[in-house]
Each structure stands twice: as structure tokens, then as C-alpha cells.
Amino acid sequence: MKLKLLFILSICVVIISIVYILNLLNQDFVLSKEDDYKSTISVWITTPGLASTLEQFQTESNIKVNVRKFSDVDSLLEELNLSAENREGPDVVEMNSNYGMMKS
């Protein structure tokens, strides 16, 4: 009796798995949503609340915003200096007013 029950359960699991896989295969997957946007900008921030504002900006302006969050300004400045040497810096950097103007 136990063996028969286990056999029926395993058959059910196999059938459910096959149906699930077939449903996945019938879906149209979009691997890259960047084609829907007019352009892309990269933004480095330290303020957590700014991320939600940037998400709203992304939806309203149809511009892809790549946000990189830092825990503090010092780590952001360190990474900014490293990226300036490699010429791979962001488009926009959130900077505290105590640091003055910087040119990369």
C-alpha cells in the first residue's frame, strides 16, 4: 500500500513538473528591458531616500537609471577616485556640500 501511494505521488509530481515546464516554454521572455528606454545614465548615491526618487524619475522620463548605493561619502569618494583613473566614472554623483566642487 505504501509503495503504491509513493508511486502515485511521484507520478503526480512528474506530471505537475512537465506542465510547469511547458508553461514556461510557452512564455515570451524579455531578457533586456534597456531597449525600451531612450537612454541610460548612472548615478552614485549615499542617501537611501534618493533611490525611490530616481525610480520615479526613471518611470516618468523613460530614461534607464543605474543606481549604485554607498554606505558613506568616504567610500563613494574612494570609488570615484578609482573610477576617474580608469575613466569609467558615473554620469551623476550625489555629493555633500562640504566637499566643494570636483571635476573628474
C-alpha positions as CSV (number, residue, x, y, z in Angstrom):
1,M,0.0,0.0,0.0
2,K,2.8,2.4,0.9
3,L,4.7,1.6,-2.2
4,K,1.6,2.2,-4.4
5,L,0.9,5.6,-2.7
6,L,4.5,6.7,-3.2
7,F,4.4,5.7,-6.8
8,I,1.2,7.7,-7.4
9,L,2.6,10.7,-5.6
10,S,5.8,10.6,-7.7
11,I,3.7,10.3,-10.9
12,C,1.7,13.4,-9.8
13,V,4.9,15.4,-9.2
14,V,6.3,14.4,-12.6
15,I,3.1,15.5,-14.3
16,I,3.0,18.8,-12.5
17,S,6.6,19.4,-13.3
18,I,6.1,18.7,-17.0
19,V,3.0,21.1,-17.1
20,Y,5.0,23.8,-15.3
21,I,8.0,23.5,-17.7
22,L,5.7,23.6,-20.8
23,N,4.0,26.7,-19.5
24,L,7.5,28.3,-19.0
25,L,8.5,27.4,-22.5
26,N,5.3,29.0,-24.0
27,Q,6.0,32.4,-22.3
28,D,7.9,35.2,-24.1
29,F,10.9,36.1,-22.1
30,V,12.3,39.6,-22.4
31,L,15.9,39.4,-21.3
32,S,16.8,43.1,-21.7
33,K,14.5,45.9,-20.9
34,E,17.1,48.5,-21.8
35,D,15.7,48.6,-25.4
36,D,12.6,50.3,-24.1
37,Y,14.4,53.3,-22.7
38,K,15.6,56.4,-24.6
39,S,19.0,56.5,-22.9
40,T,20.8,55.3,-19.8
41,I,22.6,57.3,-17.0
42,S,24.5,56.0,-14.0
43,V,24.0,57.6,-10.6
44,W,26.1,57.0,-7.4
45,I,24.3,58.0,-4.2
46,T,24.6,57.7,-0.4
47,T,21.1,58.8,0.6
48,P,18.7,55.9,0.7
49,G,15.6,58.1,0.1
50,L,17.1,59.3,-3.2
51,A,16.8,55.8,-4.7
52,S,13.0,55.9,-4.7
53,T,13.0,59.4,-6.3
54,L,15.3,58.1,-9.1
55,E,13.0,55.1,-9.7
56,Q,10.1,57.5,-10.1
57,F,12.2,59.6,-12.5
58,Q,13.0,56.5,-14.5
59,T,9.4,55.6,-15.0
60,E,8.3,59.2,-15.8
61,S,11.1,60.1,-18.2
62,N,11.7,56.8,-19.9
63,I,15.4,57.0,-19.1
64,K,17.1,54.0,-17.6
65,V,18.8,54.9,-14.3
66,N,21.6,52.6,-13.0
67,V,21.8,53.4,-9.2
68,R,24.8,52.4,-7.1
69,K,24.4,52.9,-3.4
70,F,27.2,53.6,-1.0
71,S,27.1,53.4,2.8
72,D,29.0,56.7,3.3
73,V,30.5,59.6,1.4
74,D,34.1,58.5,2.1
75,S,33.6,55.1,0.3
76,L,31.9,56.9,-2.6
77,L,34.8,59.3,-2.9
78,E,37.3,56.5,-2.8
79,E,35.5,54.6,-5.6
80,L,35.1,57.9,-7.6
81,N,38.8,58.5,-7.5
82,L,39.5,54.9,-8.7
83,S,37.0,55.3,-11.5
84,A,38.4,58.6,-12.5
85,E,41.8,56.9,-13.0
86,N,40.2,54.2,-15.2
87,R,37.9,56.8,-16.9
88,E,34.8,54.8,-16.1
89,G,33.0,57.2,-13.8
90,P,29.3,57.7,-13.3
91,D,27.2,60.4,-15.0
92,V,25.9,61.8,-11.8
93,V,27.3,61.7,-8.2
94,E,25.4,62.7,-5.1
95,M,27.9,64.8,-3.2
96,N,27.7,66.5,0.2
97,S,28.2,70.3,0.1
98,N,31.1,70.1,2.5
99,Y,33.4,68.7,-0.3
100,G,33.0,71.6,-2.6
101,M,33.2,71.2,-6.4
102,M,35.1,68.4,-8.0
103,K,36.0,67.7,-11.6
104,S,36.6,64.2,-12.8
